[in-house]
Amino acid sequence: MNKATSGITAVVLVLVLGVVGFASVFTVQQTESALVLQLGEPKRVLTNPGLHFKIPVIQNVIKIDNRILHLDAAPAEVIASDQKRLVADAYLRYRITDPLLFFQAVTTETAANLRLQSLLESALRETLGTQPLNAIISGQRLALMATVTQITSDQAAGLGIEVVDVRIKRADLPEENSQAVYQRMRTGREQEARQIRAEGAEMALITRAGADREVTVILANANRDSEILRGLGDAKAIELFAEAFGKDLEFFSFYRSMQAYRTALGADDTTMVLSPDSDFFQFFRSMTGADLNVAE
């Protein structure tokens, strides 16, 4: 009985020692630091990776990440120096450099992010509030981000935190301002379009009037030249007729009669009521135009 009791006691003792030993050992990774607390009070800061020991039950360990952490801050509304309201959307990267100070100041990463959010918004308003809107959205943004990084890092040093970088992802007008600016731009473009159309219509009228005037001048000159040529042709025809009349009276009379016949009898519906022995039909009676009855 005593042996059985002794064996059970030994097993229990071994188990207790194992649990105590397991509870006394912890590991620190290369990417973290450890803070040993005794009844809530910091006792040791461990930055070397490896196996470490603590007092079970009385002491506990808090692990703190040594890597660069990321905070995507909420958009902050800023008023520029020219009184333009804009929304700045930024993010921040930081590293915990003093685990003990970090624990004493904010304790957890969640609380640290809240403090850094407030510090970042304050730095953005302080820096961007001294610059006009054009400078914020132009090439000066890099210099402004460097200034915000420095201000935030100086203020976060009291939290055991080093701010590595601050980047402004977006700096735009608020939604209501954007709509108003868009509407003003649209109205301006519509006015510009109307002005361009009016100027185009005016130029079209001027061009059309000039073309009409030029057409009128060209037609007038053409009509004048045609009248001159027609007059010269008529004069030449009269001259030729005069020469023909002077040379052969009978031929001239015959030619003029043929022209009269063609003009008078050319249409299909021509109706003439004349005496057969009229002088108009003299060449119908003979080739020479003489009266055959008289000749007999």
C-alpha positions as CSV (number, residue, x, y, z in Angstrom):
1,M,0.0,0.0,0.0
2,N,2.8,2.3,0.9
3,K,4.6,1.5,-2.3
4,A,1.4,2.2,-4.4
5,T,0.9,5.5,-2.6
6,S,4.5,6.4,-3.1
7,G,4.3,5.6,-6.8
8,I,1.2,7.7,-7.2
9,T,2.8,10.6,-5.3
10,A,5.9,10.3,-7.5
11,V,3.8,10.4,-10.7
12,V,1.8,13.4,-9.4
13,L,5.0,15.1,-8.4
14,V,6.5,14.5,-11.8
15,L,3.4,15.9,-13.5
16,V,3.4,19.0,-11.3
17,L,7.1,19.5,-11.9
18,G,6.4,19.1,-15.7
19,V,3.6,21.6,-15.7
20,V,5.6,24.1,-13.6
21,G,8.6,23.6,-15.9
22,F,6.5,24.1,-19.0
23,A,4.9,27.2,-17.5
24,S,8.4,28.5,-16.6
25,V,9.7,28.4,-20.2
26,F,8.8,30.7,-23.1
27,T,10.4,31.5,-26.5
28,V,11.1,34.9,-28.0
29,Q,11.1,35.0,-31.8
30,Q,13.4,37.1,-34.0
31,T,10.6,39.3,-35.0
32,E,9.4,40.2,-31.5
33,S,10.4,41.4,-28.1
34,A,9.1,40.2,-24.8
35,L,8.1,42.0,-21.7
36,V,8.0,40.0,-18.4
37,L,5.4,41.3,-16.0
38,Q,5.2,40.3,-12.3
39,L,1.7,40.9,-10.9
40,G,1.2,43.5,-13.7
41,E,4.5,45.3,-13.1
42,P,7.2,45.2,-15.8
43,K,10.3,43.4,-14.6
44,R,12.4,42.5,-17.7
45,V,12.6,43.4,-21.3
46,L,13.9,40.7,-23.6
47,T,15.0,41.6,-27.1
48,N,17.3,38.6,-27.7
49,P,15.6,35.7,-29.5
50,G,15.7,32.2,-27.9
51,L,14.5,30.3,-24.9
52,H,13.8,32.2,-21.6
53,F,12.4,31.5,-18.2
54,K,9.9,33.1,-15.9
55,I,8.3,32.4,-12.5
56,P,5.0,30.5,-13.1
57,V,1.8,32.0,-12.0
58,I,3.4,35.2,-10.6
59,Q,4.9,36.3,-13.9
60,N,3.4,36.5,-17.3
61,V,4.9,37.5,-20.7
62,I,3.6,40.0,-23.3
63,K,5.0,39.7,-26.8
64,I,5.6,42.9,-28.8
65,D,6.1,42.8,-32.6
66,N,9.4,44.4,-33.8
67,R,8.4,44.5,-37.4
68,I,7.2,47.5,-39.3
69,L,3.5,47.9,-38.7
70,H,0.9,49.5,-40.9
71,L,-1.9,51.9,-40.0
72,D,-4.5,52.8,-42.6
73,A,-5.8,56.0,-41.1
74,A,-9.4,57.2,-41.6
75,P,-9.8,60.1,-44.0
76,A,-9.3,63.5,-42.3
77,E,-10.9,66.8,-43.4
78,V,-8.4,69.6,-43.7
79,I,-8.8,73.3,-44.6
80,A,-6.0,74.6,-46.8
81,S,-4.5,78.1,-46.5
82,D,-6.8,79.3,-49.3
83,Q,-9.8,78.2,-47.2
84,K,-10.4,75.2,-49.6
85,R,-11.8,72.1,-47.8
86,L,-10.3,68.8,-48.8
87,V,-10.3,65.2,-47.5
88,A,-6.8,63.7,-47.0
89,D,-6.6,59.9,-47.0
90,A,-3.2,58.8,-45.6
91,Y,-1.5,55.7,-44.2
92,L,1.3,55.4,-41.7
93,R,4.0,52.8,-41.1
94,Y,5.7,52.6,-37.7
95,R,8.0,50.4,-35.5
96,I,7.9,49.8,-31.8
97,T,11.4,50.8,-30.6
98,D,11.0,50.8,-26.8
99,P,8.8,47.9,-25.6
100,L,8.7,49.1,-22.0
101,L,7.8,52.7,-22.8
102,F,5.2,51.4,-25.3
103,F,3.6,49.2,-22.7
104,Q,3.6,52.0,-20.1
105,A,2.1,54.5,-22.6
106,V,-0.5,52.5,-24.6
107,T,-0.1,48.8,-23.6
108,T,-1.6,47.3,-26.8
109,E,-1.3,47.8,-30.6
110,T,-5.0,48.7,-30.8
111,A,-4.6,51.6,-28.3
112,A,-1.4,52.6,-30.2
113,N,-3.3,52.8,-33.5
114,L,-5.9,55.1,-31.9
115,R,-3.2,57.4,-30.6
116,L,-1.3,57.4,-33.9
117,Q,-4.5,58.1,-35.8
118,S,-5.0,61.2,-33.6
119,L,-1.4,62.3,-34.0
120,L,-1.5,61.8,-37.8
121,E,-4.7,63.9,-38.2
122,S,-3.2,66.7,-36.1
123,A,0.0,66.6,-38.2
124,L,-2.0,66.7,-41.4
125,R,-4.0,69.7,-40.3
126,E,-0.9,71.4,-39.1
127,T,1.1,70.9,-42.3
128,L,-1.5,71.0,-45.0
129,G,-3.3,73.9,-43.4
130,T,-0.4,76.2,-44.2
131,Q,-0.4,75.3,-47.9
132,P,-2.8,76.3,-50.7
133,L,-4.8,73.6,-52.5
134,N,-2.7,73.7,-55.6
135,A,0.5,72.9,-53.6
136,I,-1.1,70.0,-51.9
137,I,-2.2,68.3,-55.0
138,S,0.9,69.1,-57.0
139,G,4.5,68.1,-56.9
140,Q,5.1,69.5,-53.4
141,R,3.2,66.6,-51.9
142,L,6.5,64.7,-51.3
143,A,7.9,67.5,-49.2
144,L,4.7,67.8,-47.3
145,M,4.6,64.1,-46.5
146,A,8.2,64.3,-45.2
147,T,7.1,67.1,-42.9
148,V,4.1,65.1,-41.7
149,T,6.3,62.1,-41.1
150,Q,8.7,64.2,-39.0
151,I,6.0,65.8,-36.9
152,T,4.3,62.5,-36.2
153,S,7.5,60.7,-35.4
154,D,8.5,63.4,-32.9
155,Q,5.2,63.2,-31.2
156,A,5.1,59.4,-31.2
157,A,8.6,59.1,-29.6
158,G,7.0,59.4,-26.2
159,L,5.0,56.3,-26.9
160,G,8.1,54.2,-27.7
161,I,7.2,54.3,-31.4
162,E,9.2,55.4,-34.4
163,V,7.2,56.5,-37.4
164,V,8.9,55.2,-40.5
165,D,6.8,56.8,-43.2
166,V,3.6,58.7,-43.9
167,R,2.0,58.6,-47.3
168,I,-1.0,60.6,-48.5
169,K,-2.9,58.3,-50.8
170,R,-5.5,60.8,-51.8
171,A,-6.3,64.5,-51.3
172,D,-9.5,65.5,-52.9
173,L,-12.3,67.9,-52.4
174,P,-15.3,66.7,-50.3
175,E,-18.1,65.0,-52.3
176,E,-20.4,68.0,-52.1
177,N,-17.6,70.3,-53.1
178,S,-16.6,68.0,-55.9
179,Q,-20.1,68.1,-57.3
180,A,-20.2,71.9,-57.1
181,V,-16.8,72.2,-58.8
182,Y,-18.0,69.7,-61.5
183,Q,-21.1,71.7,-62.1
184,R,-19.2,74.9,-62.4
185,M,-16.7,73.3,-64.8
186,R,-19.6,71.9,-66.8
187,T,-21.3,75.3,-67.0
188,G,-18.1,76.9,-68.0
189,R,-17.5,74.4,-70.8
190,E,-21.1,74.8,-72.0
191,Q,-20.6,78.6,-72.2
192,E,-17.3,78.1,-74.0
193,A,-19.0,75.7,-76.4
194,R,-21.8,78.2,-77.1
195,Q,-19.3,81.0,-77.7
196,I,-17.3,78.8,-80.1
197,R,-20.5,77.9,-81.9
198,A,-21.5,81.5,-82.2
199,E,-18.1,82.5,-83.5
200,G,-18.3,79.6,-86.0
201,A,-21.7,80.7,-87.1
202,E,-20.5,84.2,-87.5
203,M,-17.5,83.1,-89.5
204,A,-19.8,80.9,-91.6
205,L,-22.0,83.9,-92.4
206,I,-19.0,86.0,-93.3
207,T,-17.6,83.3,-95.5
208,R,-20.9,82.6,-97.1
209,A,-21.5,86.3,-97.8
210,G,-18.0,86.7,-99.3
211,A,-18.7,83.6,-101.5
212,D,-22.0,85.0,-102.6
213,R,-20.5,88.4,-103.4
214,E,-17.7,86.7,-105.3
215,V,-20.3,84.6,-107.2
216,T,-22.2,87.8,-108.0
217,V,-19.1,89.5,-109.3
218,I,-18.1,86.5,-111.4
219,L,-21.6,86.2,-112.9
220,A,-21.7,89.9,-113.6
221,N,-18.3,89.8,-115.3
222,A,-19.4,86.7,-117.2
223,N,-22.6,88.3,-118.3
224,R,-20.8,91.5,-119.3
225,D,-18.2,89.5,-121.3
226,S,-21.0,87.4,-122.9
227,E,-22.9,90.6,-123.9
228,I,-19.7,92.1,-125.4
229,L,-19.0,88.9,-127.3
230,R,-22.7,88.7,-128.4
231,G,-22.5,92.3,-129.6
232,L,-19.3,91.7,-131.4
233,G,-20.9,88.6,-133.0
234,D,-24.0,90.4,-134.0
235,A,-21.9,93.2,-135.4
236,K,-19.9,90.7,-137.4
237,A,-23.1,89.0,-138.6
238,I,-24.5,92.3,-139.6
239,E,-21.3,93.1,-141.4
240,L,-21.4,89.8,-143.2
241,F,-25.0,90.2,-144.1
242,A,-24.3,93.7,-145.4
243,E,-21.5,92.4,-147.6
244,A,-23.7,89.5,-148.8
245,F,-26.6,92.0,-149.5
246,G,-24.2,94.2,-151.4
247,K,-22.9,91.3,-153.5
248,D,-26.0,89.4,-154.3
249,L,-29.4,90.8,-153.5
250,E,-31.4,87.8,-154.6
251,F,-29.3,85.4,-152.4
252,F,-29.7,87.7,-149.4
253,S,-33.4,87.8,-149.9
254,F,-33.6,84.1,-150.3
255,Y,-31.5,83.5,-147.0
256,R,-33.6,85.9,-145.0
257,S,-36.8,84.2,-146.2
258,M,-35.4,80.8,-145.3
259,Q,-34.7,82.0,-141.8
260,A,-38.2,83.4,-141.6
261,Y,-39.7,80.1,-142.7
262,R,-37.7,78.2,-140.1
263,T,-38.8,80.6,-137.4
264,A,-42.4,80.7,-138.3
265,L,-42.9,77.1,-139.3
266,G,-40.6,75.4,-136.9
267,A,-43.2,74.5,-134.3
268,D,-45.5,71.5,-134.9
269,D,-48.6,73.4,-133.8
270,T,-48.0,76.5,-136.0
271,T,-51.1,77.7,-137.8
272,M,-50.9,80.6,-140.3
273,V,-53.7,82.1,-142.3
274,L,-52.2,84.0,-145.3
275,S,-53.0,84.5,-148.9
276,P,-51.3,82.0,-151.2
277,D,-50.0,84.8,-153.3
278,S,-48.5,86.7,-150.4
279,D,-44.9,87.8,-150.7
280,F,-44.1,85.7,-147.7
281,F,-44.5,82.6,-149.9
282,Q,-42.7,84.0,-152.9
283,F,-39.9,81.3,-152.8
284,F,-42.6,78.6,-152.6
285,R,-43.7,79.6,-156.1
286,S,-40.2,79.5,-157.7
287,M,-36.5,79.1,-156.7
288,T,-35.9,82.7,-157.6
289,G,-39.0,84.1,-155.9
290,A,-40.6,85.3,-159.2
291,D,-44.3,85.0,-159.9
292,L,-44.7,82.1,-162.4
293,N,-47.9,83.5,-163.8
294,V,-46.3,86.8,-164.6
295,A,-43.4,85.1,-166.2
296,E,-45.7,83.3,-168.6
